[in-house]
Amino acid sequence: MAHTLQQFASQCHDVLKAHPGPAGRQKVADLLKEVLVDQQFIAANLGSNVGEREVVYEDPELGFCIVAHNYQGAKSSTPHDHAHSWAIYGQARGETEMRDYALIEAAAGDKPGKVRQTKTYSLTPGVAHVYNEGDLHAPERKAATSLLRIEGTNMAKVKRAAYEVV
């Protein structure tokens, strides 16, 4: 059965309203896994017209966002968290190598925090991973990729701390 963005957003809303913590986010990740393998859904929401970051849905009550990402080539990010929020990464096309980090020293003002790498794993099509508040991670994409990310709040409006690997 083909999913629609509105149907998926409504399911996410219902789950997050009933279960606002980590358990609800895991349930949303499970819903995301279903749409990641629905090729009609992916074609409709991650077509060639989608850029590197496009908010395709923002919940008016709970504030979470569904964000579509198409990366045309290699791209990596430095270690980061999602500040006071959370995110769920869902891989639709390609592969993302993800690294997790442990906090060694907190960021303070303009001084970056220090982190140590603890784990490396791949996100492949159909995989969804929850990053709760404070979870430090960094994605690396070696080729074109597409993903859907659900953010607890629109991260484009959030100032985040910087971290460096030691």
LOFIPA-982877 format. One record per residue: residue in three letters; x negated, y negated, z of N, C-alpha, C, O in turn. Coordinates in steps of 0.1 Angstrom, whole numbers, padded with zeros to 4 digits, always signed. Each point is the difference from the previous one (the first is absolute). Layout:
% LOFIPA-982877
alaXYZXYZXYZXYZ;...
This chain:
% LOFIPA-982877
met-0008+0012+0000+0008-0012+0000-0009-0013+0000-0009-0001+0008;ala+0012-0008-0017-0008-0012-0001+0004-0009+0012+0012-0002+0003;his-0022-0005+0002+0002-0009+0011+0000-0014-0006-0005-0003-0011;thr+0011-0007+0018+0000-0014-0004-0008-0007+0011+0000+0004+0012;leu-0005-0016-0015-0007-0008+0010+0010-0004+0011-0004+0001+0012;gln+0016-0005-0016+0009-0004+0011+0004+0011+0009+0001-0002+0012;gln+0001+0014-0018+0003+0012+0009-0011+0003+0009+0002+0002+0012;phe-0015-0002-0017-0011+0002+0008-0002-0010+0011-0003+0003+0011;ala+0005-0016-0015-0002-0011+0010+0011+0002+0011-0003-0002+0012;ser+0015+0006-0016+0011+0002+0010-0004+0011+0010+0003-0001+0012;gln-0008+0012-0018-0004+0011+0009-0011-0004+0010+0001+0004+0011;cys-0011-0011-0016-0011-0005+0008+0006-0009+0011-0004+0002+0012;his+0013-0011-0015+0006-0009+0010+0007+0008+0010-0002-0002+0012;asp+0010+0012-0016+0008+0008+0010-0009+0008+0010+0002+0000+0012;val-0013+0005-0018-0010+0008+0008-0007-0009+0010-0001+0003+0012;leu-0004-0015-0017-0008-0009+0008+0009-0007+0011-0005-0003+0011;lys+0018+0001-0014+0009-0006+0010+0002+0010+0011+0001-0003+0012;ala+0001+0016-0016+0003+0010+0010-0012+0005+0008+0001+0004+0012;his-0013-0005-0019-0013+0005+0006-0010-0011-0003-0008+0003-0009;pro+0007-0014+0016-0010-0010-0004-0014+0002+0003-0009-0008-0004;gly+0005+0019+0010-0014+0003+0003-0007+0009-0009+0005+0002-0012;pro-0016+0004+0016-0008+0009-0009+0008+0012-0005-0002+0004-0012;ala+0011+0001+0019+0008+0012-0004+0009-0004-0012+0001+0007-0010;gly+0005-0019+0010+0008-0005-0011-0009-0003-0012+0004+0003-0011;arg-0016-0008+0013-0009-0002-0011-0004+0013-0007-0001+0000-0012;gln+0000+0010+0020-0004+0013-0006+0012+0005-0008-0002+0006-0011;lys+0014-0008+0015+0012+0004-0007+0001-0008-0013+0004+0005-0011;val-0008-0018+0011+0000-0008-0012-0011+0005-0010+0002+0001-0012;ala-0013+0003+0018-0011+0006-0009+0005+0013-0007-0003+0002-0011;asp+0011+0006+0018+0006+0012-0006+0010-0004-0011+0000+0007-0010;leu+0008-0018+0012+0009-0004-0011-0009-0005-0012+0004+0002-0011;leu-0015-0009+0014-0008-0006-0010-0006+0012-0008-0001-0002-0013;lys-0003+0013+0019-0005+0011-0007+0009+0005-0011-0004+0004-0011;glu+0017-0005+0014+0011+0005-0009+0000-0009-0013+0001+0005-0011;val-0002-0019+0013+0001-0008-0011-0013-0001-0008+0000-0003-0012;leu-0011+0007+0018-0013+0000-0007-0001+0011-0010-0008-0002-0010;val+0016+0012+0011+0000+0011-0010+0012-0001-0010+0002+0008-0008;asp+0006-0019+0010+0011-0003-0009-0005-0008-0011-0001-0013+0001;gln-0002+0019-0013-0006-0008-0011+0009-0011-0005-0005-0010-0005;gln+0018+0011+0006+0009-0011-0005-0001-0011+0010-0001-0012-0004;phe+0000+0014+0017-0002-0010+0010-0013-0007-0002-0001-0013+0000;ile-0010+0020-0002-0013-0006-0003+0000-0008-0012-0005-0011+0000;ala+0011+0016-0011+0000-0008-0013+0008-0013+0002-0004-0010-0005;ala+0015+0011+0013+0008-0012+0002-0007-0010+0009+0003-0012-0002;asn-0011+0016+0011-0005-0009+0011-0015-0002-0001-0005-0009+0007;leu-0002+0016-0015-0015-0001-0001-0004+0000-0015-0009+0006-0004;gly+0017-0013-0004-0003-0001-0014-0012-0009-0003-0005-0006+0009;ser+0002+0005-0022-0012-0008-0004+0002-0015+0003-0010-0007+0000;asn+0022+0003+0002+0003-0014+0003-0004-0004+0015+0001-0011+0003;val-0003+0021+0005-0003-0002+0014-0015-0003+0002-0009+0007-0005;gly+0006-0017+0013-0014-0004+0002-0006+0007+0012+0005+0010+0004;glu-0016-0016+0002-0007+0006+0011+0008-0001+0013-0001+0009+0008;arg+0010-0018-0007+0008-0001+0013+0013-0007-0004+0000-0012-0002;glu+0011+0019+0003+0013-0006-0002+0010+0005+0010+0003+0012+0001;val+0002-0021+0007+0011+0004+0010+0012+0003-0008+0006-0009-0007;val-0001+0021+0007+0012+0004-0008+0012+0000+0009+0012+0001-0005;tyr-0014-0001+0018+0012+0000+0009-0005-0006+0014-0011+0004+0005;glu+0018-0013+0001-0002-0005+0013+0013+0001+0008+0010-0006-0004;asp-0011+0013+0015+0012+0003+0008+0004-0013+0007-0008-0005+0008;pro+0020+0000-0010+0004-0013+0007+0002+0002+0015-0001-0010+0007;glu+0004+0021-0002+0002+0002+0014-0013+0004+0007-0003-0006+0010;leu-0003+0017-0014-0012+0005+0007-0013-0006-0005-0010+0001+0007;gly+0009-0007-0019-0012-0006-0004-0010+0008-0007-0010-0005-0005;phe+0012+0019+0004-0009+0008-0007+0001-0003-0015+0010-0004-0005;cys-0021+0007-0002-0001-0002-0014-0004+0013-0007-0008+0008+0005;ile+0013-0007-0018-0005+0011-0009-0008-0007-0010+0005-0009-0007;val-0018+0012+0005-0009-0006-0008-0005+0009-0011-0005+0011+0003;ala+0005-0015-0016-0005+0008-0011-0014-0005-0003-0002-0012+0000;his-0007+0021-0003-0014-0003-0003-0004+0008-0012+0001+0012-0001;asn-0006-0019-0010-0006+0007-0011-0014-0006-0001-0002-0012-0002;tyr-0008+0020+0004-0014-0004-0002-0005+0005-0013+0000+0013-0002;gln-0006-0021-0007-0004+0004-0013-0013+0007+0000-0003+0007-0010;gly-0006-0010+0019-0013+0006+0001-0004+0002+0014+0008+0001+0009;ala-0021+0001-0007-0006+0002+0013+0003-0012+0009+0000-0011-0004;lys+0003+0014+0017+0002-0011+0010-0002+0006+0013+0005+0011+0003;ser-0012-0018+0006-0001+0005+0014+0003-0012+0009+0000-0012-0004;ser+0003+0016+0017+0002-0010+0010-0009+0002+0012-0005+0011+0002;thr+0002-0021+0005-0007+0001+0013+0009+0006+0010+0012+0000-0001;pro-0018+0005+0012+0008+0005+0011+0010-0010+0005-0004-0012+0002;his+0016+0016+0000+0010-0010+0005+0011+0008+0008+0001+0012-0001;asp+0007-0019+0008+0012+0005+0006+0011-0009-0005-0002-0008-0009;his+0014+0010+0014+0011-0008-0004+0005-0009+0011+0012-0002+0002;ala-0022-0003+0006+0003-0009+0011+0010+0005+0009-0001+0012+0005;his+0012-0019-0002+0011+0004+0009+0010+0009-0007+0010+0004+0006;ser-0013+0000-0019+0010+0007-0007-0006+0014-0004-0010+0005+0006;trp+0017+0002-0015-0004+0014-0004+0002+0000-0015+0006-0009-0006;ala-0010+0020+0000+0001+0002-0014+0001+0015-0003-0006+0008+0007;ile+0013-0004-0018+0000+0013-0005-0004+0000-0014+0006-0007-0009;tyr-0017+0013+0006-0005+0001-0014+0005+0012-0007+0000+0011+0006;gly+0006-0012-0018+0005+0011-0008-0006+0000-0013+0002-0009-0008;gln-0010+0020+0004-0007+0001-0012+0009+0005-0011+0007+0010+0001;ala-0005-0018-0012+0008+0004-0011-0008+0006-0012+0004+0010-0006;arg-0015-0017+0003-0009+0004-0011-0014-0002+0004-0003-0008+0008;gly-0006+0017-0014-0014-0002+0003-0004+0005+0014+0008+0008+0006;glu-0019-0012-0001-0005+0005+0013-0007-0012+0007-0007-0008-0006;thr+0010+0008+0019-0006-0010+0009-0008+0007+0010+0006+0009+0007;glu-0019-0012-0005-0007+0006+0011+0001-0010+0011-0003-0012-0001;met+0008+0018+0013+0003-0009+0011-0011+0004+0011-0003+0011+0002;arg-0001-0021+0005-0009+0001+0011+0006-0005+0013+0006-0011-0001;asp-0006+0018+0012+0005-0005+0012-0012-0004+0009-0011+0005-0002;tyr+0013-0014+0011-0010-0006+0008+0004-0001+0015+0012-0001+0003;ala-0022+0002+0006+0002-0002+0014-0005-0014+0003-0010-0004-0005;leu+0017-0003+0014-0004-0013+0004-0011+0001+0010+0001+0007+0010;ile-0012-0014-0013-0012-0001+0009+0000-0013+0008-0002+0000+0013;glu+0006-0011-0020+0000-0013+0007+0011-0008-0007+0000-0001-0012;ala+0009-0005+0020+0011-0007-0006-0005-0013-0007-0010-0006+0004;ala+0018+0001-0014-0003-0012-0006+0003-0011+0010+0009+0001+0008;ala-0016-0013-0009+0003-0011+0009-0002-0013-0008-0011-0003-0005;gly+0022-0004+0003+0000-0012-0008-0005+0003-0014+0006+0008-0007;asp-0016-0015+0002-0006+0002-0013-0010+0012+0000-0005+0003-0011;lys+0002+0002+0022-0010+0011+0001+0007+0013-0003+0009+0004+0007;pro-0014+0003-0018+0006+0013-0003-0002+0011+0011-0010+0000+0007;gly+0020+0009-0006-0001+0011+0008-0010+0010-0006-0004-0001-0011;lys+0000+0011+0019-0009+0011-0004+0008+0013+0001+0007+0003+0009;val-0009+0005-0020+0007+0013-0001-0010+0011-0004-0011-0003-0006;arg+0015+0015+0009-0008+0012-0004+0009+0009-0008+0011+0003+0005;gln-0016+0002-0016+0008+0009-0008+0002+0014+0007-0010+0005+0005;thr+0022+0000-0005+0003+0012+0007+0005+0011-0010-0001+0012+0003;lys+0007-0015-0014+0007+0010-0008+0001-0005-0015+0002-0012-0002;thr-0003+0021-0007+0003-0003-0014+0009+0010-0006-0001+0012+0003;tyr+0011-0016-0011+0010+0009-0006+0006-0007-0012-0002-0012-0002;ser+0008+0020-0006+0006-0004-0013+0015-0001+0001+0007+0008+0006;leu-0002-0019-0012+0014-0001-0002+0002+0002-0015-0005-0006-0009;thr+0013+0017+0006+0003+0004-0014+0015-0002-0002+0008-0001+0010;pro-0003+0002-0022+0014-0002-0003+0009+0009+0009-0002+0012+0001;gly+0012-0018+0005+0009+0006+0009-0004+0000+0014+0008+0004+0009;val-0019-0010-0005-0005-0001+0014+0004-0013+0005-0002-0011-0006;ala+0007+0011+0018+0003-0013+0008-0007+0001+0013+0001+0011+0007;his-0007-0022-0002-0007+0000+0012+0004-0012+0008+0000-0011-0005;val+0003+0013+0018+0004-0011+0009-0013-0006+0007-0008+0008+0005;tyr+0008-0021-0005-0010-0007+0008+0007-0009+0010+0006-0010-0004;asn-0007+0014+0017+0007-0008+0010-0008-0012+0004-0011-0002-0005;glu+0016-0006+0014-0006-0013+0004-0014+0004+0005-0002+0010+0008;gly-0008-0017-0012-0014+0002+0004-0008+0011-0007-0012+0001+0002;asp+0019+0007-0010-0008+0010-0008-0008-0006-0010+0005-0007-0009;leu-0018+0009+0010-0010-0006-0009-0003+0009-0012-0003+0012+0002;his+0003-0017-0014-0002+0008-0012-0005-0008-0011+0001-0012+0000;ala-0005+0018-0011-0005-0007-0012+0002+0009-0012-0005+0011+0000;pro+0012-0015-0010+0002+0008-0012-0011-0003-0011-0005-0011+0000;glu+0002+0021-0007-0008-0002-0012+0006+0008-0012+0003+0011+0001;arg-0002-0019-0012+0006+0006-0012-0011-0001-0011-0005-0010-0002;lys+0002+0022-0004-0011+0000-0010+0006-0001-0014-0008-0002-0009;ala+0021+0003+0008+0006-0002-0013+0014-0006+0002+0004-0003+0011;ala+0004+0002-0022+0013-0005+0001+0009+0008+0010-0001+0012+0000;thr+0008-0019+0008+0009+0007+0010+0013-0008+0001+0001-0012-0003;ser+0009+0018+0008+0013-0006+0003+0005+0005+0013-0001+0012+0003;leu+0006-0021+0005+0005+0004+0013+0012-0008+0005+0001-0012-0005;leu+0007+0017+0013+0010-0007+0007-0004-0001+0015-0004+0010+0006;arg+0005-0022-0001-0004-0002+0014+0012-0006+0007+0006-0010-0005;ile-0003+0015+0017+0011-0006+0008-0008-0007+0012-0007+0006+0007;glu+0010-0019-0006-0006-0008+0011+0010-0004+0010+0012-0003-0003;gly-0016+0004+0016+0010-0004+0010+0004-0015-0001+0011-0003+0005;thr-0019-0005-0011+0003-0014-0003-0008-0003-0012-0009+0007-0004;asn+0012-0018-0003-0007-0004-0012-0014-0004+0004-0002-0011+0005;met-0007+0019-0008-0014-0002+0004-0007-0012-0007-0010-0005+0004;ala+0016+0000-0015-0005-0011-0007+0001-0013+0009-0007-0010-0002;lys+0015+0011+0012+0002-0011+0009-0007+0001+0014+0002-0008+0009;val-0010+0019-0008-0006+0003+0013-0016-0002-0001-0006+0005-0009;lys+0001-0013+0018-0015-0001+0001-0005+0012+0008+0004+0004+0010;arg-0014+0002-0017-0006+0012+0006-0015-0002+0004-0006-0008-0006;ala+0002+0016+0015-0014-0001+0005-0009+0007-0011+0004+0009-0006;ala-0017-0013+0006-0009+0006-0009-0008+0011+0009-0002-0002+0012;tyr-0003+0012-0019-0008+0010+0007-0012+0004-0009+0001+0000-0012;glu-0012+0004+0019-0012+0004-0008-0004+0014+0006+0002+0003+0012;val-0007+0005-0021-0004+0014+0003-0014-0001+0006-0009-0006-0005;val+0007+0014+0017-0013+0001+0006-0004+0014+0000-0011+0003+0005;
